[in-house]
Amino acid sequence: MIEATPFTPWAALTGGALIGLSAVLLMASLGRIAGVSGILGQAAFGGGPERTWRMSFLAGLLVAAWATFRFVEPAWFAPRTGYPIALLLVGGLLVGYGTALGSGCTSGHGVCGLARLSPRSLAATLVFMGFGVVTAIVLRHAGAWLS
C-alpha cells in the first residue's frame, strides 16, 4: 500500500491562489491563457515575438521553484525516492502525450478554461479528475485487492 501524504490546507490554498493570480495577470497583461503545455510547446517550437514572453513565463516557473526550495522550510519538500527512472520517463511521456491529445493540460483547462466557462475544458477537467480519483484508489488499495 502506498503511504498517504499529509493534507496541508494552507500550502494548497496559497499555491492555488498564486496559480490563479498568475493566470489573471497573464490574461490581463498580455491577453494570453496560462496553459503551461501550450506555452512550453510554442516556446520550444514557435518563434517570433510571442516566444519572448513564453520563455520568460517558463523561466519564472523555474526561478519560483528554485526560490521556494531555497528559502522555504526544506523539510516541507522532502523528495520521494525509490521510483524507477524508466517508469518516471514513461510517465512523463504519457503526460506529454495526454496534454497533446486533450488539447491542453490541467492548468490550462482547470484554471483558465473553467474560468472562461469553456465546455471543452469542463469535459477535460472532469476526465482528468475522474481518472485521478480512480488511479489514487487503485494505487492505494491494490495491495489489499491482490492479497
Order of alpha helices (4+ residues) and beta strands (2+ residues): alpha-alpha-alpha-alpha-alpha
